[in-house]
Amino acid sequence: MGHAGMAAAAVRWLRSAEAPPPTSVEALPRPELRCVGEDERAPVDSAEFRRVLGNFATGVTVITAPAADGSPAGFACQSFSSLSLDPPLVAFMVGRASTTWPRIARAGVFCVNVLDESQGELCRAFAVSGADKFAGVAHEPAPVSGAPRLAGALAWIDCTVHAVHTGGDHLIVVGRVDALGTGEASGEGGGPLLFHRGRFARLREEG
């Protein structure tokens, strides 16, 4: 059962429960987040953190936003996830030092492009800072936001920025889904582009 199926099952269970829903929910206190000082030792070595977490394979996306200052914006993002079914929410993480995020924030909308296994070079192009990332890249406006919807992507999710939370040296961006769909590649049996142990990977069919 996929994420959407599990979420749907949870919603059905909650709606069928006999106990009435709580009238109010108390918010948990926000944890104190701060950087490790120069005179302190980090609790976990950053290189070891990357090595261990690299064993968790992720899909690869490109987050795009419409032109708010003359040109569209976009960056490669592997920290993306579905978040909620009702209301439909997704989330992605972006570094606080990102030069692309302020442009997406100004636009207030974005489109998630789920990359096909053949789009490794496209991902590398969007991972470079300062270049014209859209040069030679076929795209069309997403139906609600107008953000670039990249040709050849497996799927696209058109969103409005719903909330932004702090998470250490990253921001957690929550988007409300306004429209979504699959691309031509998904109908041709194309697989997703994966990232595992610092390199691109593909699904291997069993059997």
Protein Blocks (a to p, Z undefined) as FASTA:
>chain_A
ZZklmmmmmmmmmmmpmbdcdfbdcdddddddddddfkbccfbdfklmmmmmmmpccddd
ddddddfehpacddddfbbcdfbfbdcdddddddfklmklmmmmmnopacdddddfklmm
mmmmmmpghiafkgopacdddfklopacdehiabdcddddfbdcdehjaccdddddfbdc
ddfklmnopacdddeehiacddddeZZ
